[in-house]
Amino acid sequence: MKIKFIYSVLGLTLMLGLVSCSSTKQVAALKPLADYTSTNIVYEKQLSYINMPVEVSVIDLQNQTNKYLNGLIYEDAILDDNNLMMKVWKQAPITVSEQYGKLQIELPLKIWAKYKYGINSFGVDLSDTRDVNLNGVIKLSSQVGLQDWKITTLTSIDNVKWNESPNIIIAGKSIPITYLINPALLVFKSKLAKMVDNAITQSLDIKPYVLDAVAGLSKAVKVNNTYQAWFAMQPVEIYTTKPTLANKKLTINMGLKTFLETSIGREPAIKYDRNTILLKTVDKMPNEFSVNLAAFAPYTYASEVVQKNFAGQKFESGKRNVTVNTVQLWGKEGKMIVALNLSGSVNGDFYLTGVPAYDVTTKEIYLDQVDFVLDSKSRLLKIGDWLAHGLIVNKMAAACRFSIASQLAEGQKTMASYLSNYEPVKGVKVNGTLGAITPNKVVLTSNAIVAMVVIGGKVSVNVDGLE
């Protein structure tokens, strides 16, 4: 019995020795802990210029002018200066149209006049007065401009069309006095033109409409509830070119210089002060538009894709090889950690690290500057450098990539919804198109890998419907 026991012990010792001398090594590398403190909040700005044409329909302009010009619009109560007293009322609504780049205005008038005629000389007064009532339409044309946020006009009288010729009855006879009334109307005409200009200027101050529109656009919008992603605009300046008249509307081509902001983790603090926004006149409107778009890839999704990339692959060097069984991804201090559970010539968990980047051609996230984490590398080198050398690492790095095409498409779809008749406030509509994608950077948050890309395009904000 004693001899058999000794043989059994020797057999067990020999078996353990064979195992220890085999090519399979069990290694326990130190696990790097996740750390997202440096990228808890992602905050990006892009300077853009957004076309913002302000459109005022001629009908709106007509309505505003009628509100301002009403009832008795002119009175001359002195008779002796030109032998004529006059009161002028707006008899019917003013009509406004556009033709050849100018406003065409028709103003129906009712006029009461007291006309003094006769002789008053050498102390002898042989004069008399007669009341005259007449009505007609005065036609005016106006050139349109913009000054200090207000639509301005330079109006001139084209002609006066009386419904019947002005006349008075003297001694039972109808005597035309058009030749007397018309010179007296010269003073009134110049005053009337200024009254129309003043009415349009006072009633068509576009500043509150534009600044209300910009205020609506500046409100932050949550574009992703899961990852608390926000999009907002921070206006800086407003540009304008000369207004134009065509197709029954007045168009003031404006442009908004603004920072477009994407924020992850909290709502961006927009500083919009409507009292500090300046209006600058320019000859040509810039239209460069770019916005940061965030595509979110959860770590679970990325790990599954990368693990599929490793499936069936055996990494070999001579007679030695390893197979990747499972993959996990997380972030640490701005770099991505790839946890690989290996089996084969070496068994255990090992950790790669790399800088995440975006491939605009394949729309994939990949790792740059890939290497084993220092502790994993040092442990591997102790059992031979075959697994730690560059060839194996490069092959592994090639499998550490995953597509975010669907996430980008979803982000573009969300952004496009805000560029298709999006109406932040009544009468303000946002339309536009998105263009090419330019990679920006990849950021690691606690629950997702975020690819920040810059998308260019064209965007216009239409401000319409004055009330």
The 8 nearest C-alpha neighbors of each residue, nearest first, counted from 0:
[[1, 3, 2, 4, 5, 6, 7, 8],
 [0, 2, 4, 3, 5, 6, 7, 8],
 [1, 3, 5, 4, 0, 6, 7, 8],
 [4, 2, 6, 0, 5, 1, 7, 8],
 [3, 5, 7, 1, 2, 6, 0, 8],
 [6, 4, 2, 8, 3, 7, 9, 1],
 [5, 7, 3, 9, 4, 8, 10, 2],
 [8, 6, 10, 4, 5, 9, 3, 11],
 [7, 9, 11, 5, 10, 6, 12, 4],
 [8, 10, 6, 12, 7, 11, 13, 5],
 [9, 11, 7, 13, 8, 12, 6, 14],
 [10, 12, 14, 8, 13, 9, 7, 15],
 [13, 11, 9, 15, 14, 10, 16, 8],
 [12, 14, 16, 10, 11, 15, 9, 17],
 [15, 13, 11, 17, 16, 12, 10, 18],
 [16, 14, 18, 12, 17, 13, 19, 11],
 [15, 17, 13, 19, 14, 18, 20, 12],
 [18, 16, 20, 14, 19, 15, 21, 13],
 [19, 17, 15, 21, 16, 20, 14, 23],
 [18, 20, 16, 17, 21, 15, 24, 23],
 [19, 21, 17, 18, 16, 22, 23, 15],
 [20, 22, 18, 19, 23, 17, 24, 16],
 [23, 21, 344, 24, 20, 319, 345, 19],
 [24, 22, 344, 345, 21, 343, 25, 346],
 [25, 23, 345, 346, 26, 344, 22, 382],
 [24, 26, 346, 347, 345, 23, 27, 344],
 [27, 25, 347, 24, 346, 28, 345, 378],
 [26, 28, 347, 348, 29, 25, 349, 378],
 [29, 27, 375, 349, 26, 30, 374, 348],
 [28, 30, 374, 31, 27, 375, 349, 350],
 [29, 31, 28, 32, 350, 349, 348, 338],
 [32, 30, 29, 33, 336, 331, 350, 372],
 [33, 31, 30, 34, 331, 330, 329, 336],
 [32, 34, 331, 330, 329, 31, 35, 332],
 [33, 35, 331, 332, 36, 330, 32, 37],
 [36, 34, 38, 37, 39, 444, 445, 331],
 [37, 35, 39, 38, 34, 332, 40, 331],
 [36, 38, 35, 39, 332, 333, 34, 40],
 [39, 37, 40, 35, 36, 41, 444, 443],
 [38, 40, 36, 35, 37, 444, 41, 264],
 [41, 39, 38, 264, 263, 42, 262, 265],
 [42, 40, 263, 262, 38, 39, 43, 264],
 [41, 43, 262, 261, 40, 263, 44, 260],
 [44, 42, 261, 260, 262, 41, 45, 291],
 [45, 43, 260, 259, 258, 46, 261, 42],
 [44, 46, 259, 258, 290, 47, 289, 260],
 [47, 45, 258, 257, 259, 44, 48, 289],
 [48, 46, 288, 257, 287, 289, 256, 258],
 [47, 49, 256, 286, 287, 255, 288, 285],
 [48, 50, 255, 254, 458, 286, 459, 51],
 [51, 49, 459, 254, 286, 253, 458, 52],
 [50, 52, 460, 253, 254, 459, 461, 49],
 [53, 51, 252, 253, 461, 251, 54, 50],
 [54, 52, 462, 251, 250, 461, 51, 252],
 [53, 55, 250, 463, 249, 462, 52, 251],
 [56, 54, 249, 248, 463, 57, 59, 250],
 [55, 57, 248, 59, 58, 249, 247, 60],
 [56, 58, 60, 248, 59, 247, 61, 96],
 [57, 59, 61, 56, 60, 62, 95, 247],
 [60, 58, 62, 56, 61, 57, 63, 465],
 [59, 61, 57, 63, 58, 62, 64, 56],
 [60, 62, 58, 64, 59, 95, 63, 57],
 [63, 61, 59, 65, 64, 60, 58, 66],
 [62, 64, 66, 60, 65, 61, 202, 59],
 [63, 65, 61, 67, 66, 62, 199, 198],
 [66, 64, 62, 68, 67, 63, 93, 61],
 [67, 65, 63, 64, 68, 62, 69, 202],
 [66, 68, 64, 65, 198, 69, 63, 202],
 [69, 67, 65, 66, 64, 198, 72, 70],
 [68, 70, 89, 67, 65, 71, 72, 66],
 [69, 71, 88, 89, 72, 68, 90, 87],
 [72, 70, 88, 87, 73, 69, 89, 86],
 [71, 73, 88, 87, 70, 69, 89, 68],
 [74, 72, 87, 86, 71, 75, 88, 85],
 [73, 75, 86, 85, 76, 87, 72, 71],
 [74, 76, 85, 84, 77, 86, 73, 78],
 [75, 77, 84, 74, 78, 85, 86, 83],
 [78, 76, 75, 84, 79, 80, 83, 81],
 [79, 77, 83, 82, 84, 80, 81, 76],
 [78, 80, 82, 81, 77, 83, 115, 84],
 [81, 79, 78, 82, 77, 83, 84, 76],
 [80, 82, 83, 79, 78, 183, 77, 84],
 [83, 81, 115, 78, 79, 114, 80, 84],
 [84, 82, 114, 78, 81, 113, 115, 85],
 [85, 83, 78, 113, 76, 75, 112, 77],
 [84, 86, 112, 75, 74, 111, 83, 113],
 [85, 87, 74, 111, 73, 110, 75, 112],
 [88, 86, 110, 73, 109, 71, 72, 74],
 [89, 87, 71, 109, 70, 72, 108, 90],
 [88, 90, 108, 70, 91, 107, 69, 109],
 [89, 91, 108, 107, 109, 88, 92, 70],
 [92, 90, 107, 89, 93, 108, 106, 109],
 [93, 91, 94, 65, 90, 107, 106, 89],
 [92, 94, 106, 105, 65, 91, 95, 107],
 [95, 93, 105, 104, 61, 92, 96, 106],
 [94, 96, 104, 61, 103, 105, 93, 102],
 [97, 95, 103, 102, 57, 104, 98, 94],
 [98, 96, 102, 101, 103, 247, 100, 244],
 [97, 99, 100, 101, 102, 103, 96, 245],
 [98, 100, 101, 97, 245, 244, 102, 103],
 [99, 101, 244, 98, 245, 97, 243, 102],
 [102, 100, 142, 98, 97, 141, 99, 103],
 [101, 103, 97, 141, 140, 96, 104, 98],
 [102, 104, 140, 96, 97, 95, 139, 101],
 [105, 103, 95, 139, 138, 94, 140, 102],
 [106, 104, 138, 94, 137, 93, 139, 136],
 [105, 107, 93, 137, 136, 108, 138, 104],
 [108, 106, 136, 90, 91, 135, 89, 137],
 [109, 107, 89, 90, 135, 134, 88, 136],
 [108, 110, 134, 88, 90, 87, 133, 89],
 [111, 109, 87, 133, 86, 132, 134, 108],
 [110, 112, 132, 86, 131, 85, 87, 133],
 [111, 113, 85, 131, 84, 130, 114, 110],
 [114, 112, 130, 84, 129, 83, 131, 128],
 [113, 115, 83, 129, 128, 82, 112, 130],
 [116, 114, 128, 82, 127, 83, 129, 113],
 [115, 117, 126, 127, 128, 114, 118, 82],
 [116, 118, 126, 125, 127, 119, 115, 124],
 [119, 117, 125, 126, 124, 120, 116, 123],
 [118, 120, 124, 123, 125, 126, 117, 122],
 [119, 121, 122, 123, 118, 124, 125, 126],
 [122, 120, 123, 119, 124, 118, 125, 126],
 [123, 121, 120, 124, 119, 125, 118, 126],
 [122, 124, 120, 121, 119, 125, 118, 126],
 [125, 123, 119, 126, 118, 122, 120, 117],
 [124, 126, 118, 117, 119, 123, 127, 120],
 [127, 125, 117, 118, 116, 124, 119, 115],
 [126, 128, 116, 115, 117, 125, 129, 114],
 [129, 127, 115, 114, 116, 113, 130, 126],
 [128, 130, 114, 113, 131, 115, 127, 167],
 [131, 129, 113, 112, 114, 132, 128, 111],
 [130, 132, 112, 111, 113, 129, 133, 167],
 [133, 131, 111, 110, 112, 130, 134, 109],
 [134, 132, 110, 109, 165, 131, 111, 135],
 [135, 133, 109, 108, 110, 162, 161, 132],
 [134, 136, 161, 162, 160, 108, 107, 137],
 [135, 137, 107, 160, 106, 108, 159, 138],
 [136, 138, 159, 106, 105, 158, 160, 107],
 [139, 137, 105, 157, 158, 104, 156, 159],
 [138, 140, 156, 104, 157, 155, 103, 105],
 [139, 141, 103, 102, 154, 155, 104, 101],
 [142, 140, 154, 102, 153, 101, 152, 143],
 [141, 143, 153, 101, 152, 154, 102, 144],
 [144, 142, 152, 151, 141, 153, 101, 242],
 [143, 145, 151, 150, 242, 152, 241, 146],
 [146, 144, 150, 151, 149, 148, 147, 242],
 [145, 147, 149, 148, 150, 151, 144, 200],
 [146, 148, 149, 145, 278, 150, 206, 204],
 [149, 147, 206, 146, 205, 204, 145, 150],
 [150, 148, 204, 146, 147, 145, 200, 205],
 [149, 151, 145, 200, 203, 144, 204, 146],
 [152, 150, 144, 200, 145, 143, 149, 146],
 [153, 151, 143, 142, 196, 141, 154, 144],
 [152, 154, 142, 141, 196, 143, 155, 151],
 [155, 153, 141, 192, 140, 152, 196, 139],
 [154, 156, 139, 140, 192, 157, 141, 153],
 [157, 155, 139, 158, 138, 140, 188, 192],
 [156, 158, 139, 138, 155, 140, 159, 137],
 [159, 157, 138, 156, 137, 160, 139, 136],
 [160, 158, 137, 136, 138, 161, 135, 157],
 [159, 161, 136, 135, 137, 162, 158, 138],
 [162, 160, 135, 163, 134, 164, 159, 136],
 [161, 163, 135, 134, 160, 164, 133, 136],
 [164, 162, 161, 165, 133, 134, 135, 160],
 [163, 165, 161, 166, 177, 175, 162, 176],
 [164, 166, 177, 176, 175, 163, 133, 167],
 [167, 165, 175, 176, 174, 173, 164, 168],
 [168, 166, 174, 173, 169, 175, 131, 129],
 [167, 169, 173, 172, 171, 174, 170, 166],
 [170, 168, 172, 171, 167, 173, 174, 129],
 [169, 171, 172, 168, 173, 174, 167, 129],
 [170, 172, 169, 168, 173, 174, 167, 166],
 [171, 173, 168, 169, 170, 174, 167, 166],
 [174, 172, 168, 167, 166, 169, 175, 171],
 [173, 175, 166, 167, 168, 172, 176, 169],
 [176, 174, 166, 177, 165, 173, 167, 164],
 [175, 177, 166, 179, 178, 165, 180, 174],
 [178, 176, 180, 179, 165, 175, 181, 164],
 [177, 179, 176, 181, 180, 182, 175, 165],
 [178, 180, 176, 177, 181, 182, 183, 175],
 [181, 179, 177, 183, 182, 178, 176, 184],
 [180, 182, 184, 183, 178, 179, 177, 185],
 [183, 181, 184, 185, 180, 179, 178, 186],
 [184, 182, 180, 181, 185, 186, 179, 83],
 [183, 185, 187, 181, 182, 186, 188, 180],
 [186, 184, 188, 182, 187, 183, 189, 181],
 [185, 187, 184, 188, 189, 183, 190, 182],
 [186, 188, 184, 190, 185, 189, 191, 183],
 [189, 187, 191, 185, 190, 186, 184, 192],
 [188, 190, 192, 191, 186, 187, 193, 185],
 [189, 191, 187, 193, 188, 192, 194, 186],
 [190, 192, 194, 188, 193, 189, 187, 195],
 [193, 191, 195, 189, 154, 194, 190, 155],
 [192, 194, 196, 190, 191, 195, 197, 189],
 [195, 193, 191, 197, 192, 196, 198, 190],
 [194, 196, 198, 192, 197, 193, 191, 199],
 [197, 195, 193, 199, 152, 194, 198, 200],
 [196, 198, 194, 200, 195, 199, 201, 193],
 [199, 197, 195, 201, 196, 200, 67, 202],
 [198, 200, 202, 196, 197, 201, 203, 64],
 [201, 199, 197, 151, 203, 150, 198, 202],
 [202, 200, 198, 199, 203, 197, 204, 149],
 [201, 203, 199, 200, 63, 198, 204, 67],
 [204, 202, 200, 201, 199, 150, 205, 149],
 [203, 205, 149, 206, 202, 148, 201, 150],
 [206, 204, 208, 207, 148, 203, 149, 209],
 [205, 207, 148, 209, 208, 204, 210, 149],
 [208, 206, 210, 209, 205, 211, 204, 212],
 [209, 207, 211, 205, 206, 210, 212, 462],
 [208, 210, 212, 206, 211, 207, 205, 213],
 [209, 211, 213, 207, 212, 208, 206, 214],
 [212, 210, 214, 208, 209, 213, 207, 215],
 [211, 213, 209, 215, 210, 214, 427, 208],
 [212, 214, 210, 216, 215, 211, 217, 209],
 [215, 213, 211, 217, 212, 216, 210, 218],
 [216, 214, 212, 213, 217, 423, 218, 424],
 [215, 217, 213, 214, 218, 423, 212, 232],
 [218, 216, 232, 214, 215, 231, 213, 233],
 [217, 219, 216, 215, 231, 220, 214, 232],
 [218, 220, 231, 230, 217, 229, 221, 267],
 [219, 221, 230, 229, 222, 231, 218, 266],
 [222, 220, 229, 223, 228, 230, 219, 224],
 [221, 223, 229, 228, 220, 230, 224, 413],
 [224, 222, 228, 227, 225, 221, 226, 229],
 [225, 223, 227, 226, 228, 222, 221, 229],
 [226, 224, 223, 227, 228, 222, 295, 446],
 [225, 227, 228, 224, 223, 263, 264, 295],
 [228, 226, 224, 264, 223, 263, 225, 229],
 [229, 227, 263, 223, 226, 222, 262, 221],
 [230, 228, 221, 262, 222, 220, 261, 266],
 [229, 231, 261, 220, 219, 260, 221, 262],
 [232, 230, 219, 260, 259, 217, 220, 218],
 [231, 233, 259, 217, 258, 260, 234, 257],
 [232, 234, 258, 257, 269, 217, 271, 259],
 [235, 233, 257, 256, 236, 232, 258, 271],
 [234, 236, 257, 256, 233, 276, 237, 258],
 [237, 235, 256, 277, 276, 255, 234, 238],
 [236, 238, 255, 278, 254, 256, 277, 279],
 [239, 237, 279, 254, 253, 278, 280, 255],
 [238, 240, 253, 280, 252, 281, 279, 254],
 [239, 241, 281, 252, 280, 282, 242, 253],
 [240, 242, 144, 243, 251, 239, 145, 252],
 [243, 241, 251, 250, 144, 240, 252, 249],
 [242, 244, 250, 249, 245, 241, 251, 100],
 [245, 243, 249, 100, 248, 250, 101, 97],
 [244, 246, 247, 248, 100, 243, 249, 97],
 [245, 247, 248, 244, 97, 249, 56, 98],
 [248, 246, 57, 245, 56, 97, 96, 249],
 [249, 247, 56, 57, 246, 55, 245, 244],
 [248, 250, 244, 55, 54, 243, 56, 57],
 [251, 249, 54, 243, 242, 53, 252, 248],
 [250, 252, 242, 53, 52, 253, 54, 243],
 [253, 251, 52, 240, 239, 250, 53, 51],
 [254, 252, 239, 51, 52, 238, 251, 50],
 [253, 255, 50, 238, 51, 49, 237, 239],
 [254, 256, 237, 49, 48, 257, 236, 238],
 [257, 255, 48, 236, 235, 47, 234, 237],
 [258, 256, 234, 235, 233, 47, 46, 255],
 [257, 259, 46, 233, 45, 232, 44, 47],
 [260, 258, 232, 45, 44, 290, 231, 257],
 [259, 261, 44, 231, 43, 230, 232, 258],
 [262, 260, 230, 43, 229, 42, 291, 231],
 [261, 263, 42, 229, 41, 228, 267, 260],
 [264, 262, 228, 41, 227, 40, 265, 229],
 [263, 265, 227, 40, 228, 262, 226, 39],
 [266, 264, 263, 267, 262, 227, 40, 228],
 [265, 267, 229, 268, 262, 219, 264, 263],
 [268, 266, 269, 262, 265, 219, 229, 231],
 [267, 269, 266, 270, 219, 265, 231, 233],
 [270, 268, 267, 271, 233, 217, 232, 231],
 [269, 271, 272, 268, 233, 234, 217, 267],
 [272, 270, 269, 273, 233, 234, 217, 214],
 [271, 273, 274, 275, 270, 276, 214, 234],
 [274, 272, 275, 276, 271, 210, 214, 213],
 [273, 275, 272, 276, 277, 271, 210, 206],
 [274, 276, 273, 272, 277, 271, 235, 236],
 [277, 275, 273, 236, 274, 235, 278, 272],
 [276, 278, 236, 237, 275, 279, 235, 238],
 [279, 277, 237, 238, 236, 280, 276, 239],
 [278, 280, 238, 239, 237, 277, 281, 236],
 [281, 279, 239, 238, 240, 278, 282, 241],
 [280, 282, 240, 283, 239, 279, 238, 284],
 [283, 281, 240, 284, 280, 241, 239, 238],
 [284, 282, 281, 285, 240, 239, 280, 238],
 [283, 285, 286, 254, 281, 282, 238, 240],
 [286, 284, 287, 48, 283, 254, 50, 49],
 [285, 287, 48, 49, 288, 50, 284, 457],
 [288, 286, 48, 47, 285, 289, 49, 457],
 [289, 287, 47, 455, 48, 456, 457, 286],
 [290, 288, 455, 454, 47, 453, 45, 456],
 [289, 291, 454, 453, 259, 45, 292, 455],
 [292, 290, 453, 452, 261, 451, 454, 293],
 [291, 293, 452, 451, 453, 290, 294, 410],
 [292, 294, 451, 450, 449, 295, 452, 291],
 [293, 295, 450, 407, 406, 449, 410, 292],
 [296, 294, 449, 448, 447, 406, 293, 297],
 [295, 297, 448, 447, 449, 298, 301, 300],
 [298, 296, 447, 300, 299, 446, 448, 301],
 [299, 297, 301, 300, 447, 302, 328, 296],
 [298, 300, 302, 297, 301, 303, 328, 327],
 [301, 299, 303, 297, 298, 302, 304, 296],
 [300, 302, 298, 304, 303, 299, 305, 401],
 [303, 301, 299, 305, 327, 300, 304, 328],
 [304, 302, 306, 300, 301, 305, 299, 307],
 [305, 303, 307, 301, 306, 302, 401, 308],
 [304, 306, 308, 302, 307, 399, 303, 301],
 [305, 307, 309, 303, 308, 326, 304, 302],
 [308, 306, 310, 304, 309, 305, 303, 311],
 [307, 309, 305, 306, 398, 310, 304, 399],
 [308, 310, 306, 307, 312, 398, 311, 323],
 [311, 309, 307, 312, 308, 306, 323, 324],
 [310, 312, 309, 313, 322, 308, 307, 323],
 [313, 311, 309, 310, 314, 322, 323, 308],
 [312, 314, 322, 321, 315, 320, 311, 323],
 [313, 315, 320, 321, 322, 312, 391, 316],
 [316, 314, 320, 319, 313, 317, 321, 318],
 [315, 317, 319, 318, 320, 385, 314, 386],
 [316, 318, 319, 315, 320, 385, 314, 386],
 [319, 317, 316, 320, 315, 344, 22, 321],
 [318, 320, 316, 317, 344, 315, 321, 22],
 [321, 319, 315, 314, 344, 343, 316, 313],
 [320, 322, 343, 314, 342, 313, 344, 341],
 [321, 323, 313, 342, 341, 324, 343, 314],
 [322, 324, 341, 340, 325, 339, 309, 342],
 [325, 323, 340, 341, 322, 326, 342, 339],
 [326, 324, 340, 323, 339, 306, 327, 341],
 [325, 327, 339, 306, 338, 302, 340, 337],
 [326, 328, 338, 302, 337, 325, 339, 329],
 [329, 327, 337, 336, 302, 298, 338, 326],
 [330, 328, 336, 335, 33, 298, 331, 337],
 [331, 329, 335, 33, 334, 336, 443, 34],
 [330, 332, 34, 33, 334, 333, 35, 335],
 [333, 331, 334, 34, 35, 37, 330, 36],
 [332, 334, 331, 443, 330, 335, 442, 38],
 [335, 333, 354, 331, 332, 330, 353, 336],
 [334, 336, 330, 353, 352, 329, 331, 354],
 [335, 337, 352, 329, 328, 330, 351, 338],
 [338, 336, 328, 351, 350, 327, 352, 339],
 [337, 339, 350, 327, 326, 349, 328, 336],
 [340, 338, 326, 349, 348, 325, 341, 350],
 [339, 341, 348, 325, 324, 347, 323, 349],
 [342, 340, 323, 346, 347, 322, 324, 339],
 [343, 341, 346, 322, 321, 345, 344, 323],
 [344, 342, 321, 345, 320, 346, 322, 23],
 [343, 345, 23, 320, 22, 319, 321, 24],
 [346, 344, 24, 343, 23, 342, 25, 321],
 [347, 345, 342, 25, 341, 24, 343, 26],
 [346, 348, 26, 341, 340, 27, 25, 349],
 [347, 349, 340, 339, 341, 28, 27, 338],
 [350, 348, 339, 375, 338, 28, 340, 347],
 [349, 351, 338, 337, 372, 371, 339, 375],
 [352, 350, 371, 337, 372, 370, 336, 338],
 [351, 353, 336, 335, 369, 370, 372, 371],
 [354, 352, 369, 366, 368, 367, 335, 334],
 [353, 355, 367, 334, 366, 368, 335, 356],
 [356, 354, 366, 365, 441, 367, 353, 335],
 [357, 355, 365, 364, 441, 366, 354, 440],
 [356, 358, 364, 363, 359, 438, 365, 441],
 [359, 357, 363, 362, 360, 361, 364, 356],
 [358, 360, 362, 361, 357, 438, 437, 363],
 [361, 359, 358, 362, 363, 357, 436, 438],
 [360, 362, 363, 358, 359, 402, 404, 357],
 [363, 361, 359, 358, 404, 360, 402, 403],
 [364, 362, 402, 358, 401, 361, 403, 357],
 [363, 365, 357, 400, 401, 356, 402, 358],
 [366, 364, 400, 356, 355, 399, 363, 357],
 [367, 365, 355, 353, 354, 356, 369, 399],
 [366, 368, 354, 369, 353, 355, 365, 356],
 [369, 367, 353, 354, 370, 366, 352, 355],
 [370, 368, 353, 367, 352, 366, 396, 351],
 [371, 369, 351, 352, 372, 392, 368, 353],
 [370, 372, 351, 376, 350, 352, 375, 373],
 [373, 371, 375, 351, 350, 374, 352, 376],
 [372, 374, 376, 375, 377, 371, 370, 378],
 [373, 375, 377, 376, 372, 29, 378, 28],
 [376, 374, 28, 378, 372, 373, 377, 349],
 [377, 375, 379, 373, 371, 378, 374, 372],
 [376, 378, 380, 374, 379, 375, 373, 381],
 [379, 377, 381, 375, 376, 380, 374, 28],
 [378, 380, 376, 381, 377, 382, 375, 387],
 [379, 381, 384, 383, 377, 382, 378, 376],
 [382, 380, 378, 379, 383, 377, 384, 376],
 [381, 383, 380, 379, 384, 378, 24, 385],
 [384, 382, 380, 381, 385, 379, 386, 387],
 [383, 385, 380, 387, 386, 388, 379, 382],
 [384, 386, 387, 388, 383, 316, 391, 380],
 [387, 385, 384, 388, 391, 379, 383, 392],
 [386, 388, 384, 385, 376, 379, 380, 389],
 [387, 389, 385, 386, 390, 384, 391, 392],
 [388, 390, 392, 391, 393, 387, 370, 386],
 [391, 389, 393, 392, 388, 394, 387, 386],
 [390, 392, 394, 393, 389, 386, 388, 395],
 [391, 393, 389, 395, 394, 390, 396, 370],
 [394, 392, 396, 390, 395, 391, 389, 397],
 [395, 393, 391, 397, 396, 392, 390, 398],
 [394, 396, 392, 397, 398, 393, 391, 399],
 [395, 397, 393, 399, 398, 394, 392, 369],
 [398, 396, 394, 395, 399, 393, 400, 365],
 [397, 399, 308, 396, 395, 400, 309, 305],
 [400, 398, 396, 305, 397, 365, 366, 395],
 [401, 399, 365, 364, 398, 305, 363, 397],
 [400, 402, 363, 364, 304, 301, 305, 403],
 [401, 403, 363, 404, 362, 364, 400, 361],
 [402, 404, 406, 405, 363, 362, 407, 401],
 [405, 403, 407, 362, 406, 402, 408, 363],
 [406, 404, 408, 407, 403, 409, 402, 410],
 [407, 405, 409, 403, 294, 408, 404, 410],
 [408, 406, 410, 404, 294, 409, 405, 411],
 [407, 409, 405, 411, 410, 406, 412, 404],
 [408, 410, 412, 406, 407, 411, 405, 413],
 [409, 411, 407, 413, 412, 408, 414, 406],
 [412, 410, 414, 408, 413, 409, 415, 407],
 [411, 413, 409, 415, 410, 414, 408, 416],
 [412, 414, 410, 416, 411, 415, 409, 222],
 [413, 415, 411, 416, 417, 412, 410, 418],
 [414, 416, 418, 412, 417, 413, 411, 419],
 [417, 415, 413, 418, 414, 419, 412, 421],
 [416, 418, 421, 415, 414, 419, 429, 413],
 [419, 417, 430, 415, 431, 416, 429, 421],
 [418, 420, 430, 421, 416, 417, 429, 415],
 [421, 419, 428, 429, 430, 422, 418, 417],
 [420, 422, 429, 417, 419, 428, 418, 423],
 [421, 423, 428, 424, 427, 420, 429, 425],
 [422, 424, 215, 216, 421, 427, 425, 428],
 [425, 423, 422, 427, 215, 426, 212, 428],
 [426, 424, 427, 422, 423, 428, 212, 464],
 [425, 427, 463, 464, 462, 424, 428, 422],
 [428, 426, 462, 422, 425, 424, 461, 212],
 [429, 427, 422, 420, 461, 421, 460, 426],
 [428, 430, 460, 421, 420, 418, 459, 419],
 [431, 429, 418, 419, 420, 459, 458, 460],
 [432, 430, 458, 418, 457, 459, 419, 433],
 [431, 433, 457, 456, 458, 434, 418, 430],
 [434, 432, 456, 455, 454, 457, 431, 435],
 [433, 435, 456, 455, 454, 432, 436, 457],
 [434, 436, 454, 455, 437, 433, 456, 453],
 [437, 435, 454, 453, 452, 438, 434, 455],
 [436, 438, 453, 452, 454, 439, 435, 359],
 [439, 437, 452, 453, 440, 357, 359, 436],
 [438, 440, 452, 451, 453, 437, 441, 450],
 [439, 441, 451, 450, 438, 442, 356, 452],
 [442, 440, 450, 449, 356, 451, 355, 443],
 [441, 443, 449, 448, 450, 444, 440, 333],
 [444, 442, 448, 330, 449, 333, 447, 441],
 [443, 445, 447, 446, 35, 448, 39, 38],
 [444, 446, 35, 447, 443, 330, 39, 329],
 [445, 447, 444, 297, 298, 448, 226, 443],
 [448, 446, 297, 296, 444, 298, 295, 449],
 [447, 449, 443, 296, 295, 297, 442, 444],
 [450, 448, 295, 442, 294, 441, 443, 447],
 [451, 449, 441, 294, 293, 440, 452, 442],
 [450, 452, 293, 440, 439, 292, 441, 449],
 [453, 451, 438, 439, 292, 291, 437, 450],
 [452, 454, 291, 437, 290, 436, 292, 438],
 [455, 453, 436, 289, 290, 435, 434, 437],
 [456, 454, 289, 434, 288, 435, 433, 290],
 [457, 455, 433, 434, 432, 288, 289, 458],
 [456, 458, 431, 432, 288, 433, 459, 286],
 [457, 459, 431, 49, 430, 50, 432, 456],
 [460, 458, 50, 51, 430, 49, 429, 431],
 [461, 459, 51, 429, 428, 50, 462, 430],
 [460, 462, 428, 52, 427, 53, 51, 463],
 [461, 463, 427, 53, 426, 54, 460, 52],
 [464, 462, 426, 54, 55, 461, 427, 53],
 [463, 465, 426, 466, 55, 59, 462, 56],
 [466, 464, 59, 463, 55, 208, 426, 60],
 [465, 464, 59, 63, 62, 60, 463, 208]]
